[in-house]
């Protein structure tokens, strides 16, 4: 009996990259910088902030590829902030994660066949459930 079907969400059921990933990353970094700025944080220049964030992102991504452990944006934000001498509370980090992902989430689309695929899987589940109840 099939008990579960697992999907990778991105690029399987939903398209997260309707814009180049590098553009989305840049928009997320810009949004984080603006959030810090709007809350009165003393910040380096935008260029220095962007470079620090991007360098930390690149290093963390390489580590994730080697270790096969997914990169957590929360840790990336904490690491970047620490490197820039900025203190963050847990609530600040959660808020910045949301801010960073807003450019991505605002342009996510569902593939045309996602709903049909999920419905067909439910039909298959129902079919096998009925047969096993006999």
DSSP file (Angstrom, degrees, kcal/mol; ACC not computed):
  #  RESIDUE AA STRUCTURE BP1 BP2  ACC     N-H-->O    O-->H-N    N-H-->O    O-->H-N    TCO  KAPPA ALPHA  PHI   PSI    X-CA   Y-CA   Z-CA
    1    1 A X              0   0    0      0, 0.0     2,-0.5     0, 0.0   124,-0.0   0.000 360.0 360.0 360.0 134.0    0.0    0.0    0.0
    2    2 A X        +     0   0    0      1,-0.2     3,-0.1   123,-0.1   126,-0.0  -0.663 360.0 175.1 -76.6 123.9    1.3    3.5   -0.9
    3    3 A X        +     0   0    0     -2,-0.5     2,-0.3     1,-0.3    -1,-0.2   0.694  61.7   3.8-102.5 -24.7    1.4    5.5    2.3
    4    4 A X        -     0   0    0      2,-0.0     2,-0.4     0, 0.0    -1,-0.3  -0.993  48.6-154.3-159.5 151.4    3.0    8.7    1.0
    5    5 A X        -     0   0    0     -2,-0.3     2,-0.4    -3,-0.1   116,-0.0  -0.997  21.7-158.3-126.9 125.4    4.2   10.4   -2.1
    6    6 A X        -     0   0    0     -2,-0.4     2,-0.4     2,-0.0    -2,-0.0  -0.850   8.6-173.2-108.4 140.7    6.9   13.1   -1.6
    7    7 A X        -     0   0    0     -2,-0.4     2,-0.6     6,-0.0     3,-0.1  -0.962  29.7-124.0-126.9 146.1    7.7   15.9   -4.0
    8    8 A X        -     0   0    0     -2,-0.4     5,-0.5     1,-0.2     4,-0.1  -0.820  28.9-148.4 -79.3 125.9   10.4   18.4   -4.1
    9    9 A X  S >>>S+     0   0    0     -2,-0.6     5,-2.4     3,-0.2     4,-1.8   0.951  72.2  73.2 -67.2 -51.8    8.4   21.6   -4.2
   10   10 A X  B 345S-a   14   0A   0      1,-0.3     5,-0.2     2,-0.2    -2,-0.1  -0.484 115.9  -1.7 -73.9 130.4   10.6   23.9   -6.3
   11   11 A X  T 345S+     0   0    0      3,-3.1    -1,-0.3    -2,-0.3     4,-0.2   0.632 130.6  65.1  65.6  16.9   10.9   23.1  -10.0
   12   12 A X  T <45S-     0   0    0     -3,-1.4    -3,-0.2     2,-0.6    -2,-0.2   0.567 123.8  -1.3-124.8 -60.2    8.5   20.1   -9.5
   13   13 A X  T  <5S+     0   0    0     -4,-1.8    98,-1.6    -5,-0.5     2,-0.4   0.717 136.7  32.1-101.7 -31.9    5.1   21.5   -8.4
   14   14 A X  E   <S-aB  10 110A   0     -5,-2.4    -3,-3.1    96,-0.2     2,-0.7  -0.951  72.8-132.3-127.8 146.4    6.0   25.2   -8.4
   15   15 A X  E     + B   0 109A   0     94,-3.3    94,-1.9    -2,-0.4     3,-0.2  -0.886  25.2 173.2 -99.4 114.6    8.4   27.3  -10.4
   16   16 A X        +     0   0    0     -2,-0.7     2,-0.5    92,-0.2     3,-0.2   0.608  67.7  64.2 -92.8 -15.4   10.5   29.5   -8.1
   17   17 A X        +     0   0    0      1,-0.2    -1,-0.2    92,-0.1     4,-0.1  -0.509  46.0 137.7-115.9  64.3   12.8   30.8  -10.8
   18   18 A X  S    S+     0   0    0     -2,-0.5     2,-0.3    -3,-0.2    -1,-0.2   0.549  81.6  39.2 -80.2  -7.0   10.6   32.9  -13.2
   19   19 A X  S    S-     0   0    0     -3,-0.2     5,-0.1    85,-0.0    88,-0.0  -0.906 116.0 -76.0-128.4 159.0   13.5   35.4  -13.0
   20   20 A X    >>  -     0   0    0     -2,-0.3     4,-2.0     1,-0.1     3,-0.7  -0.331  41.3-126.6 -57.3 137.6   17.2   34.5  -13.0
   21   21 A X  H 3> S+     0   0    0      1,-0.3     4,-2.8     2,-0.2     5,-0.2   0.854 109.5  58.2 -56.5 -37.7   18.2   33.3   -9.5
   22   22 A X  H 3> S+     0   0    0      1,-0.2     4,-2.2     2,-0.2    -1,-0.3   0.883 106.2  49.1 -61.5 -38.2   21.0   35.8   -9.3
   23   23 A X  H <> S+     0   0    0     -3,-0.7     4,-2.5     2,-0.2    -1,-0.2   0.912 111.7  48.6 -65.9 -42.6   18.4   38.7   -9.8
   24   24 A X  H  X S+     0   0    0     -4,-2.0     4,-2.3     2,-0.2    -2,-0.2   0.898 111.0  50.6 -64.8 -40.0   16.2   37.2   -7.1
   25   25 A X  H  X S+     0   0    0     -4,-2.8     4,-2.5     2,-0.2    -2,-0.2   0.931 110.6  49.1 -61.8 -45.6   19.2   36.9   -4.8
   26   26 A X  H  X S+     0   0    0     -4,-2.2     4,-2.6     1,-0.2    -2,-0.2   0.910 110.7  50.0 -61.6 -42.6   20.1   40.5   -5.4
   27   27 A X  H  X S+     0   0    0     -4,-2.5     4,-2.2     1,-0.2    -1,-0.2   0.887 111.1  50.1 -62.6 -38.8   16.5   41.7   -4.8
   28   28 A X  H  X S+     0   0    0     -4,-2.3     4,-2.1     2,-0.2    -2,-0.2   0.904 110.9  48.0 -66.4 -41.5   16.5   39.7   -1.5
   29   29 A X  H  X S+     0   0    0     -4,-2.5     4,-2.7     2,-0.2    -2,-0.2   0.918 111.8  50.5 -64.3 -43.1   19.8   41.2   -0.4
   30   30 A X  H  X S+     0   0    0     -4,-2.6     4,-2.5     1,-0.2    -2,-0.2   0.905 109.8  50.5 -60.8 -42.0   18.5   44.7   -1.3
   31   31 A X  H  X S+     0   0    0     -4,-2.2     4,-2.1     2,-0.2    -1,-0.2   0.888 110.7  48.8 -64.8 -39.4   15.3   44.1    0.7
   32   32 A X  H  X S+     0   0    0     -4,-2.1     4,-2.6     2,-0.2    -2,-0.2   0.923 110.8  50.5 -66.0 -44.2   17.3   42.9    3.7
   33   33 A X  H  X S+     0   0    0     -4,-2.7     4,-2.8     1,-0.2    -2,-0.2   0.937 111.6  48.0 -58.1 -46.9   19.6   46.0    3.5
   34   34 A X  H  X S+     0   0    0     -4,-2.5     4,-2.9     1,-0.2    -1,-0.2   0.872 109.5  53.0 -63.4 -37.4   16.5   48.3    3.3
   35   35 A X  H  X S+     0   0    0     -4,-2.1     4,-1.1     2,-0.2    -1,-0.2   0.931 111.5  45.8 -64.2 -45.1   14.9   46.5    6.3
   36   36 A X  H ><>S+     0   0    0     -4,-2.6     5,-2.2     1,-0.2     3,-0.7   0.950 114.6  48.6 -58.0 -49.1   18.1   47.1    8.4
   37   37 A X  H ><5S+     0   0    0     -4,-2.8     3,-1.8     1,-0.2    -2,-0.2   0.905 108.1  53.4 -59.5 -44.6   18.2   50.7    7.2
   38   38 A X  H 3<5S+     0   0    0     -4,-2.9    -1,-0.2     1,-0.3    -2,-0.2   0.722 106.6  53.9 -65.7 -21.4   14.5   51.3    8.0
   39   39 A X  T <<5S-     0   0    0     -4,-1.1    -1,-0.3    -3,-0.7    -2,-0.2   0.245 121.5-106.6 -98.1  12.8   15.1   50.0   11.6
   40   40 A X  T < 5 +     0   0    0     -3,-1.8    -3,-0.2     1,-0.2    -2,-0.1   0.640  61.2 160.7  80.2  15.0   17.9   52.5   12.1
   41   41 A X      < -     0   0    0     -5,-2.2     2,-0.7    -6,-0.2    -1,-0.2  -0.426  45.9-118.0 -69.3 143.8   20.8   50.0   12.0
   42   42 A X        -     0   0    0     -2,-0.1     2,-0.3     0, 0.0    -1,-0.1  -0.759  47.0-178.0 -81.1 116.9   24.3   51.5   11.3
   43   43 A X        -     0   0    0     -2,-0.7     3,-0.1     1,-0.1     2,-0.0  -0.806  28.6-119.8-120.3 154.5   25.2   49.9    8.0
   44   44 A X        -     0   0    0     -2,-0.3    -1,-0.1     1,-0.2    40,-0.0  -0.205  62.0 -62.3 -72.7-179.3   28.2   49.9    5.7
   45   45 A X     >  -     0   0    0      1,-0.1     4,-2.7     4,-0.1     5,-0.2  -0.196  50.7-109.1 -59.7 159.3   27.6   51.1    2.1
   46   46 A X  H  > S+     0   0    0      1,-0.2     4,-3.1     2,-0.2     5,-0.2   0.909 120.1  53.2 -57.2 -42.1   25.2   49.1    0.0
   47   47 A X  H  > S+     0   0    0      2,-0.2     4,-2.6     1,-0.2    -1,-0.2   0.929 110.9  44.8 -61.4 -45.9   28.1   47.8   -2.1
   48   48 A X  H  > S+     0   0    0      2,-0.2     4,-2.7     1,-0.2    -1,-0.2   0.909 114.7  49.2 -65.0 -42.0   30.0   46.5    1.0
   49   49 A X  H  X S+     0   0    0     -4,-2.7     4,-2.7     2,-0.2     5,-0.2   0.937 112.4  48.1 -61.0 -47.4   26.8   45.0    2.4
   50   50 A X  H  X S+     0   0    0     -4,-3.1     4,-3.2    -5,-0.2     5,-0.2   0.927 112.8  48.0 -60.3 -46.2   26.0   43.3   -0.9
   51   51 A X  H  X S+     0   0    0     -4,-2.6     4,-3.0    -5,-0.2     5,-0.2   0.926 112.4  48.9 -61.8 -44.8   29.5   41.9   -1.2
   52   52 A X  H  X S+     0   0    0     -4,-2.7     4,-2.2     2,-0.2    -2,-0.2   0.930 115.7  43.8 -61.0 -45.7   29.6   40.6    2.4
   53   53 A X  H  X S+     0   0    0     -4,-2.7     4,-2.7    -5,-0.2    -2,-0.2   0.944 115.9  46.9 -64.5 -48.1   26.2   38.9    1.9
   54   54 A X  H  X S+     0   0    0     -4,-3.2     4,-2.8    -5,-0.2    -2,-0.2   0.891 112.4  49.9 -63.9 -40.6   27.1   37.5   -1.5
   55   55 A X  H  X S+     0   0    0     -4,-3.0     4,-2.4    -5,-0.2    -1,-0.2   0.923 113.1  46.2 -63.6 -44.1   30.5   36.2   -0.3
   56   56 A X  H  X S+     0   0    0     -4,-2.2     4,-2.7    -5,-0.2    -2,-0.2   0.902 112.8  51.2 -64.2 -40.6   28.9   34.6    2.7
   57   57 A X  H  X S+     0   0    0     -4,-2.7     4,-2.8     2,-0.2    -2,-0.2   0.935 110.8  47.7 -60.3 -48.2   26.2   33.1    0.4
   58   58 A X  H  X S+     0   0    0     -4,-2.8     4,-2.3     2,-0.2    -2,-0.2   0.921 114.5  45.5 -61.7 -45.3   28.7   31.7   -2.0
   59   59 A X  H  X S+     0   0    0     -4,-2.4     4,-2.2     2,-0.2    -1,-0.2   0.923 115.0  47.3 -63.7 -44.9   30.8   30.2    0.8
   60   60 A X  H  X S+     0   0    0     -4,-2.7     4,-2.2    -5,-0.2    -2,-0.2   0.884 111.2  51.6 -65.7 -38.9   27.8   28.7    2.5
   61   61 A X  H  X S+     0   0    0     -4,-2.8     4,-2.4     2,-0.2    -1,-0.2   0.914 109.5  49.5 -64.5 -43.3   26.4   27.4   -0.8
   62   62 A X  H  X S+     0   0    0     -4,-2.3     4,-2.0     1,-0.2    -2,-0.2   0.919 111.3  49.7 -61.1 -43.2   29.7   25.6   -1.6
   63   63 A X  H  X S+     0   0    0     -4,-2.2     4,-2.7     1,-0.2     6,-0.3   0.904 110.6  50.4 -61.4 -41.2   29.7   24.1    1.9
   64   64 A X  H  X>S+     0   0    0     -4,-2.2     4,-1.9     1,-0.2     5,-0.7   0.891 109.1  51.0 -65.6 -39.8   26.1   22.9    1.4
   65   65 A X  H  <5S+     0   0    0     -4,-2.4    -1,-0.2     2,-0.2    -2,-0.2   0.883 114.6  43.7 -65.1 -37.4   27.0   21.3   -1.9
   66   66 A X  H  <5S+     0   0    0     -4,-2.0    -2,-0.2     1,-0.2    -1,-0.2   0.889 121.9  37.1 -74.7 -39.9   29.9   19.5   -0.4
   67   67 A X  H  <5S-     0   0    0     -4,-2.7    -2,-0.2     2,-0.2    -1,-0.2   0.647  98.2-133.9 -86.5 -14.9   28.1   18.3    2.8
   68   68 A X  T  <5 +     0   0    0     -4,-1.9     2,-0.5     1,-0.3    -3,-0.2   0.747  64.4 130.6  62.0  25.7   24.8   17.7    1.0
   69   69 A X      < -     0   0    0     -5,-0.7    -1,-0.3    -6,-0.3    -2,-0.2  -0.952  65.5-111.3-108.3 124.5   23.1   19.6    3.9
   70   70 A X        -     0   0    0     -2,-0.5     2,-0.3     1,-0.1    -9,-0.0  -0.206  30.7-111.8 -59.8 140.3   20.7   22.2    2.6
   71   71 A X        -     0   0    0    -10,-0.1     2,-0.6     1,-0.0    -1,-0.1  -0.529  25.5-144.1 -71.7 132.6   21.7   25.8    3.2
   72   72 A X     >  -     0   0    0     -2,-0.3     4,-1.9     1,-0.1     3,-0.3  -0.890   3.8-152.2-101.0 123.3   19.5   27.6    5.7
   73   73 A X  H  > S+     0   0    0     -2,-0.6     4,-2.8     1,-0.2     5,-0.2   0.831  95.6  63.1 -62.5 -30.5   18.9   31.3    4.9
   74   74 A X  H  > S+     0   0    0      1,-0.2     4,-2.2     2,-0.2    -1,-0.2   0.934 105.9  43.5 -58.4 -47.2   18.5   32.0    8.6
   75   75 A X  H  > S+     0   0    0     -3,-0.3     4,-2.7     1,-0.2    -1,-0.2   0.875 111.9  54.3 -67.3 -37.0   22.0   30.9    9.3
   76   76 A X  H  X S+     0   0    0     -4,-1.9     4,-2.5     2,-0.2    -2,-0.2   0.921 109.7  46.9 -61.5 -44.9   23.3   32.8    6.3
   77   77 A X  H  X S+     0   0    0     -4,-2.8     4,-2.6     2,-0.2    -2,-0.2   0.910 113.0  49.0 -64.5 -42.1   21.6   36.0    7.5
   78   78 A X  H  X S+     0   0    0     -4,-2.2     4,-2.6    -5,-0.2    -2,-0.2   0.927 112.7  48.0 -62.4 -44.5   23.0   35.5   11.1
   79   79 A X  H  X S+     0   0    0     -4,-2.7     4,-2.3     2,-0.2    -2,-0.2   0.910 113.3  47.1 -63.4 -44.0   26.5   34.9    9.7
   80   80 A X  H  X S+     0   0    0     -4,-2.5     4,-1.3     2,-0.2    -1,-0.2   0.931 112.9  49.0 -64.2 -45.6   26.4   37.9    7.4
   81   81 A X  H  <>S+     0   0    0     -4,-2.6     5,-3.3     1,-0.2     3,-0.4   0.924 111.4  49.4 -61.2 -45.2   25.1   40.2   10.2
   82   82 A X  H ><5S+     0   0    0     -4,-2.6     3,-1.7     1,-0.2    -1,-0.2   0.925 108.1  53.8 -59.3 -44.8   27.8   39.0   12.7
   83   83 A X  H 3<5S+     0   0    0     -4,-2.3    -1,-0.2     1,-0.3    -2,-0.2   0.776 111.6  45.8 -61.2 -26.7   30.5   39.6   10.1
   84   84 A X  T 3<5S-     0   0    0     -4,-1.3    -1,-0.3    -3,-0.4    -2,-0.2   0.362 119.9-109.6 -97.1   4.2   29.2   43.2    9.7
   85   85 A X  T < 5S+     0   0    0     -3,-1.7     2,-0.5    -4,-0.3    -3,-0.2   0.753  71.5 141.2  76.0  24.1   29.0   43.7   13.5
   86   86 A X      < -     0   0    0     -5,-3.3     2,-0.4    -6,-0.2    -1,-0.3  -0.875  43.2-143.8-103.4 129.4   25.1   43.7   13.5
   87   87 A X        -     0   0    0     -2,-0.5     2,-0.4    -3,-0.1    -9,-0.0  -0.758  18.0-168.8 -92.4 135.3   23.3   42.0   16.4
   88   88 A X        -     0   0    0     -2,-0.4     2,-0.1   -10,-0.1    -6,-0.0  -0.979  13.1-144.7-126.2 135.8   20.1   40.2   15.6
   89   89 A X     >  -     0   0    0     -2,-0.4     4,-2.3     1,-0.1     5,-0.2  -0.447  37.4-103.8 -82.1 168.0   17.4   38.7   17.9
   90   90 A X  H  > S+     0   0    0      1,-0.2     4,-2.3     2,-0.2     5,-0.2   0.892 125.6  52.0 -59.6 -38.8   15.6   35.5   16.8
   91   91 A X  H  > S+     0   0    0      2,-0.2     4,-2.3     1,-0.2    -1,-0.2   0.887 107.8  51.9 -64.9 -38.9   12.6   37.7   15.9
   92   92 A X  H  > S+     0   0    0      2,-0.2     4,-2.6     1,-0.2    -2,-0.2   0.928 109.7  49.4 -61.2 -45.0   14.8   39.9   13.7
   93   93 A X  H  X S+     0   0    0     -4,-2.3     4,-2.4     2,-0.2    -2,-0.2   0.934 110.7  49.0 -61.9 -46.7   16.2   36.9   11.9
   94   94 A X  H  X S+     0   0    0     -4,-2.3     4,-1.9     1,-0.2    -1,-0.2   0.915 112.2  49.1 -59.8 -43.5   12.7   35.5   11.2
   95   95 A X  H  X S+     0   0    0     -4,-2.3     4,-2.3     1,-0.2    -1,-0.2   0.910 111.5  49.0 -61.8 -43.0   11.6   38.8    9.9
   96   96 A X  H  X S+     0   0    0     -4,-2.6     4,-3.0     2,-0.2    -2,-0.2   0.839 105.8  56.9 -69.2 -32.4   14.6   39.1    7.7
   97   97 A X  H  X S+     0   0    0     -4,-2.4     4,-2.1     2,-0.2    -1,-0.2   0.940 110.0  45.7 -60.3 -45.8   14.1   35.6    6.3
   98   98 A X  H  X S+     0   0    0     -4,-1.9     4,-1.1     2,-0.2    -2,-0.2   0.922 113.7  48.7 -62.7 -44.2   10.6   36.7    5.2
   99   99 A X  H >X S+     0   0    0     -4,-2.3     3,-0.5     1,-0.2     4,-0.5   0.921 111.0  50.9 -61.0 -44.8   12.0   39.9    3.8
  100  100 A X  H 3< S+     0   0    0     -4,-3.0     3,-0.4     1,-0.2     4,-0.3   0.876 114.0  43.4 -62.7 -38.6   14.7   38.1    1.9
  101  101 A X  H 3X S+     0   0    0     -4,-2.1     4,-3.1     1,-0.2     3,-0.4   0.575  87.9  91.2 -86.3  -9.0   12.3   35.6    0.3
  102  102 A X  H <X S+     0   0    0     -4,-1.1     4,-2.2    -3,-0.5    -1,-0.2   0.903  85.1  51.9 -56.1 -44.5    9.6   38.1   -0.6
  103  103 A X  H  < S+     0   0    0     -4,-0.5     4,-0.4    -3,-0.4    -1,-0.2   0.880 114.8  44.1 -60.4 -34.4   11.1   38.7   -4.1
  104  104 A X  H >4 S+     0   0    0     -3,-0.4     3,-1.6    -4,-0.3     4,-0.4   0.963 114.9  46.3 -70.9 -52.5   11.1   35.0   -4.7
  105  105 A X  H >< S+     0   0    0     -4,-3.1     3,-0.7     1,-0.3    -2,-0.2   0.782 104.5  62.9 -65.1 -26.3    7.6   34.3   -3.3
  106  106 A X  T 3< S+     0   0    0     -4,-2.2    -1,-0.3    -5,-0.3    -2,-0.2   0.672 111.1  37.1 -72.9 -14.6    6.0   37.2   -5.1
  107  107 A X  T <  S+     0   0    0     -3,-1.6    -1,-0.2    -4,-0.4    -2,-0.2   0.281  83.5 126.8-121.2  11.2    6.9   35.6   -8.5
  108  108 A X    <   -     0   0    0     -3,-0.7     2,-0.3    -4,-0.4   -92,-0.2  -0.455  37.2-171.2 -68.4 139.1    6.3   31.9   -7.8
  109  109 A X  E     -B   15   0A   0    -94,-1.9   -94,-3.3    -2,-0.1     2,-0.4  -0.925  20.9-121.7-129.2 158.1    3.9   30.2  -10.3
  110  110 A X  E     -B   14   0A   0     -2,-0.3   -96,-0.2   -96,-0.2   -97,-0.1  -0.799  33.2-110.6 -97.1 139.2    2.3   26.8  -10.4
  111  111 A X    >   -     0   0    0    -98,-1.6     3,-1.6    -2,-0.4     4,-0.4  -0.349  29.2-114.8 -64.1 150.4    2.9   24.5  -13.3
  112  112 A X  T 3  S+     0   0    0      1,-0.3     4,-0.3     2,-0.1     3,-0.2   0.795 114.2  43.6 -58.8 -30.8   -0.1   24.0  -15.5
  113  113 A X  T 3> S+     0   0    0      1,-0.2     4,-2.5     2,-0.1    -1,-0.3   0.356  84.2  98.2 -99.6   7.2   -0.3   20.3  -14.7
  114  114 A X  H <> S+     0   0    0     -3,-1.6     4,-2.4     2,-0.2     5,-0.2   0.949  86.1  43.4 -61.0 -51.9    0.3   20.5  -10.9
  115  115 A X  H  > S+     0   0    0     -4,-0.4     4,-2.5     1,-0.2    -1,-0.2   0.926 115.5  49.0 -62.3 -45.5   -3.4   20.3   -9.8
  116  116 A X  H  > S+     0   0    0     -4,-0.3     4,-2.6     1,-0.2    -1,-0.2   0.907 110.8  51.3 -60.6 -41.8   -4.2   17.5  -12.3
  117  117 A X  H  X S+     0   0    0     -4,-2.5     4,-2.0     1,-0.2    -2,-0.2   0.933 111.7  45.8 -60.9 -46.9   -1.1   15.6  -11.1
  118  118 A X  H  X S+     0   0    0     -4,-2.4     4,-1.9     1,-0.2    -1,-0.2   0.882 112.3  51.4 -66.2 -37.7   -2.1   15.8   -7.5
  119  119 A X  H  X S+     0   0    0     -4,-2.5     4,-2.4    -5,-0.2    -1,-0.2   0.920 108.7  51.3 -64.0 -42.9   -5.7   14.9   -8.3
  120  120 A X  H  X S+     0   0    0     -4,-2.6     4,-2.5     1,-0.2    -2,-0.2   0.895 108.2  52.0 -62.3 -39.1   -4.6   11.8  -10.2
  121  121 A X  H  X S+     0   0    0     -4,-2.0     4,-2.5     2,-0.2    -1,-0.2   0.889 108.9  50.3 -64.4 -37.8   -2.5   10.8   -7.2
  122  122 A X  H  X S+     0   0    0     -4,-1.9     4,-2.9     2,-0.2    -2,-0.2   0.905 109.6  51.2 -64.9 -40.2   -5.5   11.1   -5.0
  123  123 A X  H  X S+     0   0    0     -4,-2.4     4,-2.6     2,-0.2    -2,-0.2   0.918 110.8  48.0 -61.8 -43.4   -7.5    9.0   -7.4
  124  124 A X  H  X S+     0   0    0     -4,-2.5     4,-2.5     2,-0.2     5,-0.2   0.920 112.0  50.0 -62.8 -44.3   -4.8    6.3   -7.3
  125  125 A X  H  X S+     0   0    0     -4,-2.5     4,-2.5     1,-0.2    -2,-0.2   0.941 112.2  47.2 -59.7 -47.1   -4.7    6.4   -3.5
  126  126 A X  H  X S+     0   0    0     -4,-2.9     4,-2.5     1,-0.2    -2,-0.2   0.902 110.9  52.5 -62.3 -41.4   -8.5    6.1   -3.4
  127  127 A X  H  X S+     0   0    0     -4,-2.6     4,-1.9     1,-0.2    -1,-0.2   0.939 113.9  41.8 -59.3 -48.6   -8.5    3.2   -5.8
  128  128 A X  H  X S+     0   0    0     -4,-2.5     4,-1.9     2,-0.2    -1,-0.2   0.838 112.3  54.7 -71.7 -32.2   -5.9    1.3   -3.9
  129  129 A X  H  X S+     0   0    0     -4,-2.5     4,-1.1    -5,-0.2    -1,-0.2   0.935 109.4  47.8 -64.1 -45.6   -7.5    2.1   -0.5
  130  130 A X  H  X S+     0   0    0     -4,-2.5     4,-0.5     1,-0.2     3,-0.4   0.897 111.7  49.9 -61.7 -41.4  -10.8    0.7   -1.8
  131  131 A X  H >< S+     0   0    0     -4,-1.9     3,-0.6     1,-0.2    -1,-0.2   0.852 111.2  48.8 -67.8 -34.3   -9.2   -2.5   -3.1
  132  132 A X  H 3< S+     0   0    0     -4,-1.9    -1,-0.2     1,-0.2    -2,-0.2   0.649 103.3  61.2 -81.3 -14.7   -7.3   -3.1    0.2
  133  133 A X  H 3<        0   0    0     -4,-1.1    -1,-0.2    -3,-0.4    -2,-0.2   0.612 360.0 360.0 -83.5 -11.8  -10.5   -2.6    2.2
  134  134 A X    <<        0   0    0     -3,-0.6    -1,-0.2    -4,-0.5    -2,-0.1   0.479 360.0 360.0 -73.8 360.0  -12.2   -5.6    0.5
